[in-house]
Amino acid sequence: MLLGMSPYLPPPIETATDPVYSAADMCQRWRALMGPLGFGERLLWLGFVGADRRMYKTLSQVPIRPRPKRWFVEDVVSRLRFVVDNFEEGATVALLLTRPGPGPISHLDRQWSTLLTEVAAEFGVPLEPIFRANDESLVLVEPELERAS
């Protein structure tokens, strides 16, 4: 460990269903759910936040490739639309990208966040802010702003 750095300590798992009112809250829920960091493969974690702003106690994982493909994201998001339509009004989708290794947010992390956000908007799927976890951190990944044509 580098001098001055504190170890990653996730919140207790019992906090995973505390209400989500902000991106900071969503980050804490994902931290509680992930526990100690360290990932052997790239996954997209799918969770749901109910109208009461608490995460459902069910998560799914989808293996992903390093670079996002539109057809793949459309397939996943179209299925999420079906699921959300069967929840109460006000439910949202929570997404977490996980990958092995250390490092800051990569251009591929940003591409995933951007494509997921764009396709969710096209399909009318309400999203929580998207996060990425690797072997050293769990952070918010803002999508790229649309480029002027």
C-alpha positions as MATLAB code, in Angstrom:
seq = 'MLLGMSPYLPPPIETATDPVYSAADMCQRWRALMGPLGFGERLLWLGFVGADRRMYKTLSQVPIRPRPKRWFVEDVVSRLRFVVDNFEEGATVALLLTRPGPGPISHLDRQWSTLLTEVAAEFGVPLEPIFRANDESLVLVEPELERAS';
ca = [
       0.000    0.000    0.000;
       1.256    3.462   -0.838;
       2.058    5.782    2.038;
      -0.927    7.954    2.861;
      -3.480    5.741    1.120;
      -6.143    4.121    3.251;
      -7.333    0.596    2.456;
     -10.622    0.136    0.627;
     -13.239   -0.646    3.245;
     -16.737   -1.322    1.899;
     -19.780   -0.392    3.975;
     -21.631   -3.220    5.734;
     -23.802   -5.367    3.450;
     -26.821   -4.400    5.572;
     -26.632   -0.896    4.054;
     -27.138   -2.227    0.503;
     -30.872   -1.564    0.660;
     -30.693    1.880    2.277;
     -32.523    4.506    0.183;
     -30.818    5.963   -2.901;
     -31.279    9.727   -3.286;
     -28.043   10.680   -5.059;
     -25.100    9.354   -7.064;
     -23.122    9.219   -3.807;
     -25.821    6.996   -2.275;
     -25.781    4.720   -5.345;
     -21.999    4.428   -5.053;
     -22.324    3.353   -1.412;
     -24.957    0.730   -2.300;
     -22.692   -0.764   -4.981;
     -19.724   -0.675   -2.561;
     -21.756   -2.589    0.039;
     -22.866   -5.155   -2.555;
     -19.395   -5.693   -4.046;
     -17.529   -6.014   -0.746;
     -13.754   -6.315   -1.135;
     -12.673   -5.398   -4.660;
     -11.062   -7.799   -7.116;
     -12.547   -9.088  -10.341;
     -11.544  -11.945  -12.608;
     -13.643  -10.969  -15.627;
     -15.551   -8.091  -17.191;
     -19.188   -8.019  -16.119;
     -22.163   -5.713  -16.365;
     -24.108   -5.920  -13.104;
     -27.835   -5.205  -13.342;
     -29.824   -4.038  -10.346;
     -33.123   -2.286   -9.786;
     -34.152    0.563   -7.513;
     -37.814    0.535   -6.533;
     -40.162    3.493   -6.289;
     -39.294    3.546   -2.563;
     -35.684    4.318   -3.688;
     -34.339    1.048   -2.212;
     -32.455   -1.514   -4.272;
     -34.172   -4.818   -4.881;
     -32.331   -7.754   -3.352;
     -31.745   -9.386   -6.732;
     -28.778   -8.715   -9.029;
     -27.862  -10.185  -12.386;
     -24.541  -10.263  -14.213;
     -23.857  -10.239  -17.923;
     -20.347  -11.052  -19.213;
     -19.102   -8.257  -21.471;
     -16.224   -7.652  -23.860;
     -13.787   -4.769  -23.387;
     -15.327   -2.672  -26.197;
     -19.113   -2.147  -26.238;
     -21.123   -3.123  -29.311;
     -24.413   -1.342  -30.047;
     -26.295   -4.551  -30.955;
     -25.306   -6.135  -27.635;
     -26.272   -3.082  -25.575;
     -29.594   -2.813  -27.423;
     -30.331   -6.466  -26.642;
     -29.595   -6.018  -22.909;
     -31.449   -2.711  -22.608;
     -34.519   -3.980  -24.488;
     -34.780   -6.785  -21.940;
     -34.393   -4.279  -19.101;
     -37.309   -2.299  -20.566;
     -39.486   -5.402  -20.243;
     -38.408   -5.949  -16.621;
     -38.899   -2.316  -15.582;
     -42.354   -2.314  -17.189;
     -43.328   -5.044  -14.714;
     -42.190   -3.065  -11.639;
     -44.102   -0.268   -9.983;
     -43.948    3.182  -11.582;
     -40.816    5.020  -10.522;
     -38.505    1.983  -10.566;
     -35.097    2.515  -12.171;
     -32.161    0.433  -13.400;
     -28.783    0.484  -11.659;
     -25.720   -0.576  -13.686;
     -22.186   -1.385  -12.567;
     -19.314   -2.267  -14.888;
     -16.630   -4.455  -13.304;
     -13.255   -5.419  -14.704;
      -9.970   -6.854  -13.479;
      -6.921   -4.717  -12.886;
      -6.123   -1.318  -11.404;
      -6.248    2.155  -12.908;
      -8.433    5.180  -13.429;
     -11.558    5.343  -15.598;
     -10.515    4.194  -19.069;
     -11.768    5.334  -22.461;
     -13.481    1.917  -22.741;
     -15.254    2.438  -19.394;
     -16.456    5.791  -20.714;
     -17.582    4.201  -24.023;
     -19.641    1.638  -22.110;
     -21.251    4.310  -19.935;
     -22.012    6.499  -22.946;
     -23.534    3.739  -25.067;
     -25.568    2.332  -22.173;
     -26.907    5.814  -21.392;
     -27.745    6.583  -25.039;
     -29.495    3.264  -25.685;
     -31.404    3.425  -22.381;
     -32.720    6.852  -23.403;
     -33.758    5.473  -26.813;
     -35.643    2.598  -25.164;
     -37.111    4.725  -22.376;
     -35.274    2.834  -19.621;
     -34.759    5.028  -16.530;
     -31.154    4.730  -15.322;
     -29.339    5.525  -12.131;
     -25.800    6.917  -12.597;
     -23.430    4.237  -13.943;
     -20.422    3.076  -11.914;
     -17.260    1.077  -12.626;
     -15.377   -1.123  -10.178;
     -11.928   -2.591  -10.709;
      -9.388   -4.087   -8.335;
      -8.742   -0.790   -6.546;
     -11.769    1.517   -6.784;
     -15.476    1.867   -7.421;
     -16.279    5.164   -9.156;
     -18.940    7.046  -11.102;
     -18.448    6.953  -14.889;
     -20.114    9.951  -16.498;
     -21.096    9.407  -20.144;
     -19.402   11.527  -22.803;
     -21.328   14.604  -23.797;
     -22.868   14.470  -27.264;
     -20.536   15.820  -29.912;
     -21.714   18.644  -32.080;
     -22.383   17.508  -35.642;
];
